[in-house]
Amino acid sequence: MFAKALNLVSNFTFPVIISKRLANGSIACGCATFIVINKDGWILTAAHVLEQHFLAVKHQAEIAEYQLHEQKILENASLSFQQRKKQLSKLNAKS
């Protein structure tokens, strides 16, 4: 009975390979599965499998905001080198 069930679900179960490069340059990988549940291509998987995608989207927005603030500080001609350095260190403390 188990062999028959495994044979049936193997036609609808596929791997998910997740690879991410972090800001510090390290790389992390993981794997999971998903199941195709209908002819329209709808899939079913565990919520934590998609969590990395949502974190990446969130972090992209945060990184873009940080880079915008950093660029404004660096381009501010009215600031001395020391003032820029101080403002950049405060910017780092917030992140």
N, CA and C atoms as a LAMMPS dump frame, in Angstrom:
ITEM: TIMESTEP
0
ITEM: NUMBER OF ATOMS
285
ITEM: BOX BOUNDS ff ff ff
-5.0000000000000000e+02 5.0000000000000000e+02
-5.0000000000000000e+02 5.0000000000000000e+02
-5.0000000000000000e+02 5.0000000000000000e+02
ITEM: ATOMS id mol type element x y z
1 1 1 N 0.824 -1.186 0
2 1 2 C 0 0 0
3 1 3 C 0.877 1.262 0
4 2 1 N 1.951 1.297 0.807
5 2 2 C 2.832 2.456 0.853
6 2 3 C 3.516 2.655 -0.493
7 3 1 N 3.977 1.583 -1.093
8 3 2 C 4.651 1.683 -2.39
9 3 3 C 3.716 2.246 -3.452
10 4 1 N 2.455 1.838 -3.421
11 4 2 C 1.471 2.336 -4.385
12 4 3 C 1.237 3.84 -4.178
13 5 1 N 1.11 4.258 -2.923
14 5 2 C 0.897 5.677 -2.605
15 5 3 C 2.115 6.504 -3.01
16 6 1 N 3.309 5.995 -2.724
17 6 2 C 4.534 6.704 -3.096
18 6 3 C 4.636 6.852 -4.609
19 7 1 N 4.295 5.815 -5.315
20 7 2 C 4.319 5.864 -6.777
21 7 3 C 3.336 6.915 -7.296
22 8 1 N 2.184 7.021 -6.692
23 8 2 C 1.172 7.995 -7.109
24 8 3 C 1.636 9.432 -6.842
25 9 1 N 2.114 9.728 -5.643
26 9 2 C 2.485 11.104 -5.296
27 9 3 C 3.779 11.541 -5.964
28 10 1 N 4.618 10.614 -6.37
29 10 2 C 5.869 11.003 -7.021
30 10 3 C 5.618 11.707 -8.357
31 11 1 N 4.45 11.552 -8.915
32 11 2 C 4.1 12.256 -10.148
33 11 3 C 3.743 13.719 -9.904
34 12 1 N 3.497 14.095 -8.655
35 12 2 C 3.037 15.445 -8.327
36 12 3 C 3.94 16.178 -7.328
37 13 1 N 4.982 15.523 -6.843
38 13 2 C 5.863 16.094 -5.825
39 13 3 C 7.2 16.473 -6.46
40 14 1 N 7.633 17.706 -6.206
41 14 2 C 8.846 18.215 -6.832
42 14 3 C 9.725 18.918 -5.79
43 15 1 N 11.025 19 -6.06
44 15 2 C 11.931 19.661 -5.111
45 15 3 C 11.917 21.186 -5.252
46 16 1 N 12.216 21.838 -4.157
47 16 2 C 12.453 23.28 -4.127
48 16 3 C 13.866 23.448 -3.57
49 17 1 N 14.726 24.115 -4.319
50 17 2 C 16.084 24.384 -3.866
51 17 3 C 16.179 25.877 -3.58
52 18 1 N 16.601 26.217 -2.38
53 18 2 C 16.675 27.612 -1.952
54 18 3 C 18.137 27.939 -1.669
55 19 1 N 18.629 28.984 -2.303
56 19 2 C 20.002 29.424 -2.095
57 19 3 C 19.979 30.931 -1.903
58 20 1 N 20.702 31.402 -0.908
59 20 2 C 20.728 32.85 -0.663
60 20 3 C 22.138 33.294 -0.311
61 21 1 N 22.481 34.484 -0.77
62 21 2 C 23.76 35.101 -0.416
63 21 3 C 23.442 36.248 0.532
64 22 1 N 24.043 36.219 1.698
65 22 2 C 23.786 37.234 2.716
66 22 3 C 24.682 38.452 2.496
67 23 1 N 24.353 39.541 3.148
68 23 2 C 25.106 40.787 2.992
69 23 3 C 26.573 40.625 3.366
70 24 1 N 26.875 39.709 4.28
71 24 2 C 28.266 39.502 4.679
72 24 3 C 29.028 38.586 3.729
73 25 1 N 28.36 38.147 2.642
74 25 2 C 29.003 37.316 1.631
75 25 3 C 28.827 35.823 1.819
76 26 1 N 28.318 35.414 2.964
77 26 2 C 28.124 33.981 3.182
78 26 3 C 26.928 33.484 2.374
79 27 1 N 26.924 32.189 2.101
80 27 2 C 25.869 31.573 1.305
81 27 3 C 25.209 30.479 2.131
82 28 1 N 23.894 30.444 2.088
83 28 2 C 23.132 29.405 2.793
84 28 3 C 22.191 28.739 1.79
85 29 1 N 22.033 27.441 1.931
86 29 2 C 21.176 26.682 1.016
87 29 3 C 20.233 25.787 1.814
88 30 1 N 19.147 25.434 1.19
89 30 2 C 18.197 24.514 1.793
90 30 3 C 17.357 23.865 0.709
91 31 1 N 16.638 22.843 1.088
92 31 2 C 15.762 22.203 0.112
93 31 3 C 14.462 21.793 0.802
94 32 1 N 13.443 21.678 -0.007
95 32 2 C 12.113 21.309 0.47
96 32 3 C 11.381 20.684 -0.714
97 33 1 N 10.081 20.521 -0.557
98 33 2 C 9.28 19.987 -1.654
99 33 3 C 7.989 20.785 -1.785
100 34 1 N 7.377 20.648 -2.938
101 34 2 C 6.036 21.17 -3.138
102 34 3 C 5.245 20.136 -3.91
103 35 1 N 3.945 20.237 -3.813
104 35 2 C 3.044 19.307 -4.489
105 35 3 C 2.139 20.109 -5.404
106 36 1 N 2.019 19.698 -6.646
107 36 2 C 1.088 20.318 -7.585
108 36 3 C -0.292 19.758 -7.267
109 37 1 N -1.252 20.66 -6.998
110 37 2 C -2.566 20.181 -6.542
111 37 3 C -3.676 20.261 -7.59
112 38 1 N -3.421 20.959 -8.721
113 38 2 C -4.466 20.972 -9.757
114 38 3 C -3.863 21.253 -11.129
115 39 1 N -4.679 21.194 -12.15
116 39 2 C -4.217 21.386 -13.53
117 39 3 C -3.81 22.823 -13.825
118 40 1 N -4.249 23.77 -12.99
119 40 2 C -3.885 25.179 -13.169
120 40 3 C -2.494 25.487 -12.644
121 41 1 N -1.848 24.513 -12.042
122 41 2 C -0.489 24.707 -11.544
123 41 3 C -0.389 25.205 -10.118
124 42 1 N -1.465 25.177 -9.377
125 42 2 C -1.422 25.573 -7.971
126 42 3 C -0.556 24.574 -7.228
127 43 1 N 0.225 25.097 -6.271
128 43 2 C 1.099 24.217 -5.504
129 43 3 C 0.806 24.337 -4.016
130 44 1 N 1.276 23.37 -3.273
131 44 2 C 1.141 23.347 -1.822
132 44 3 C 2.506 23.045 -1.238
133 45 1 N 2.922 23.864 -0.286
134 45 2 C 4.176 23.64 0.419
135 45 3 C 4.043 24.215 1.815
136 46 1 N 5.032 24.002 2.637
137 46 2 C 5.021 24.541 4.001
138 46 3 C 5.305 26.046 3.973
139 47 1 N 4.731 26.778 4.887
140 47 2 C 4.885 28.236 4.925
141 47 3 C 6.341 28.652 5.086
142 48 1 N 7.112 27.914 5.877
143 48 2 C 8.505 28.316 6.109
144 48 3 C 9.35 28.229 4.836
145 49 1 N 8.897 27.488 3.846
146 49 2 C 9.627 27.399 2.58
147 49 3 C 9.61 28.755 1.872
148 50 1 N 8.492 29.442 1.93
149 50 2 C 8.359 30.746 1.274
150 50 3 C 8.834 31.908 2.14
151 51 1 N 9.101 31.651 3.397
152 51 2 C 9.529 32.706 4.315
153 51 3 C 10.792 33.414 3.812
154 52 1 N 11.722 32.671 3.246
155 52 2 C 12.957 33.276 2.746
156 52 3 C 12.686 34.28 1.633
157 53 1 N 11.717 33.991 0.799
158 53 2 C 11.358 34.928 -0.276
159 53 3 C 10.836 36.237 0.314
160 54 1 N 9.934 36.132 1.283
161 54 2 C 9.358 37.339 1.871
162 54 3 C 10.399 38.137 2.648
163 55 1 N 11.332 37.454 3.296
164 55 2 C 12.427 38.156 3.971
165 55 3 C 13.316 38.88 2.97
166 56 1 N 13.585 38.246 1.844
167 56 2 C 14.421 38.872 0.819
168 56 3 C 13.775 40.145 0.294
169 57 1 N 12.479 40.106 0.056
170 57 2 C 11.764 41.299 -0.425
171 57 3 C 11.838 42.407 0.628
172 58 1 N 11.606 42.045 1.887
173 58 2 C 11.674 43.024 2.98
174 58 3 C 13.077 43.618 3.081
175 59 1 N 14.081 42.769 3.019
176 59 2 C 15.46 43.236 3.157
177 59 3 C 15.895 44.08 1.972
178 60 1 N 15.402 43.781 0.782
179 60 2 C 15.731 44.608 -0.381
180 60 3 C 15.267 46.039 -0.154
181 61 1 N 14.071 46.196 0.37
182 61 2 C 13.545 47.54 0.643
183 61 3 C 14.377 48.235 1.721
184 62 1 N 14.759 47.508 2.757
185 62 2 C 15.562 48.09 3.837
186 62 3 C 16.951 48.485 3.334
187 63 1 N 17.546 47.644 2.509
188 63 2 C 18.879 47.933 1.964
189 63 3 C 18.816 49.153 1.051
190 64 1 N 17.786 49.23 0.222
191 64 2 C 17.63 50.383 -0.668
192 64 3 C 17.477 51.675 0.134
193 65 1 N 16.7 51.621 1.208
194 65 2 C 16.521 52.798 2.06
195 65 3 C 17.843 53.197 2.718
196 66 1 N 18.593 52.218 3.215
197 66 2 C 19.895 52.488 3.825
198 66 3 C 20.824 53.14 2.804
199 67 1 N 20.887 52.586 1.594
200 67 2 C 21.777 53.114 0.565
201 67 3 C 21.39 54.531 0.164
202 68 1 N 20.103 54.824 0.155
203 68 2 C 19.647 56.176 -0.149
204 68 3 C 20.135 57.165 0.908
205 69 1 N 19.971 56.805 2.187
206 69 2 C 20.45 57.68 3.275
207 69 3 C 21.969 57.829 3.219
208 70 1 N 22.649 56.749 2.951
209 70 2 C 24.118 56.776 2.866
210 70 3 C 24.564 57.715 1.743
211 71 1 N 23.931 57.598 0.589
212 71 2 C 24.284 58.43 -0.561
213 71 3 C 24.047 59.904 -0.265
214 72 1 N 22.937 60.219 0.402
215 72 2 C 22.643 61.619 0.747
216 72 3 C 23.741 62.188 1.653
217 73 1 N 24.193 61.398 2.612
218 73 2 C 25.252 61.853 3.517
219 73 3 C 26.542 62.069 2.735
220 74 1 N 26.893 61.112 1.889
221 74 2 C 28.15 61.21 1.142
222 74 3 C 28.152 62.372 0.152
223 75 1 N 26.996 62.708 -0.387
224 75 2 C 26.909 63.789 -1.379
225 75 3 C 26.683 65.164 -0.763
226 76 1 N 26.504 65.229 0.529
227 76 2 C 26.25 66.507 1.193
228 76 3 C 27.564 67.281 1.311
229 77 1 N 27.744 68.244 0.422
230 77 2 C 28.993 69.019 0.369
231 77 3 C 29.172 69.935 1.573
232 78 1 N 28.116 70.201 2.302
233 78 2 C 28.238 71.099 3.459
234 78 3 C 28.832 70.387 4.685
235 79 1 N 28.987 69.064 4.603
236 79 2 C 29.539 68.311 5.727
237 79 3 C 31.041 68.089 5.564
238 80 1 N 31.753 68.193 6.669
239 80 2 C 33.175 67.857 6.65
240 80 3 C 33.325 66.335 6.643
241 81 1 N 34.544 65.873 6.426
242 81 2 C 34.807 64.433 6.439
243 81 3 C 34.385 63.832 7.771
244 82 1 N 34.722 64.494 8.872
245 82 2 C 34.39 63.985 10.209
246 82 3 C 32.873 63.967 10.435
247 83 1 N 32.171 64.983 9.958
248 83 2 C 30.717 65.03 10.099
249 83 3 C 30.053 63.894 9.301
250 84 1 N 30.574 63.656 8.095
251 84 2 C 30.046 62.535 7.29
252 84 3 C 30.268 61.215 8.014
253 85 1 N 31.481 61.058 8.512
254 85 2 C 31.838 59.821 9.221
255 85 3 C 30.912 59.606 10.416
256 86 1 N 30.645 60.679 11.161
257 86 2 C 29.776 60.59 12.332
258 86 3 C 28.339 60.227 11.936
259 87 1 N 27.822 60.88 10.884
260 87 2 C 26.465 60.585 10.443
261 87 3 C 26.346 59.165 9.886
262 88 1 N 27.383 58.721 9.187
263 88 2 C 27.371 57.341 8.677
264 88 3 C 27.397 56.337 9.82
265 89 1 N 28.128 56.635 10.885
266 89 2 C 28.178 55.699 12.023
267 89 3 C 26.81 55.641 12.712
268 90 1 N 26.111 56.757 12.756
269 90 2 C 24.753 56.753 13.318
270 90 3 C 23.815 55.957 12.431
271 91 1 N 24.015 56.069 11.14
272 91 2 C 23.198 55.309 10.188
273 91 3 C 23.418 53.815 10.398
274 92 1 N 24.654 53.409 10.597
275 92 2 C 24.956 51.985 10.858
276 92 3 C 24.317 51.503 12.155
277 93 1 N 24.299 52.375 13.167
278 93 2 C 23.743 51.986 14.465
279 93 3 C 22.249 51.685 14.365
280 94 1 N 21.553 52.341 13.445
281 94 2 C 20.117 52.134 13.287
282 94 3 C 19.797 50.818 12.608
283 95 1 N 20.681 50.325 11.761
284 95 2 C 20.373 49.13 10.978
285 95 3 C 20.609 47.852 11.731
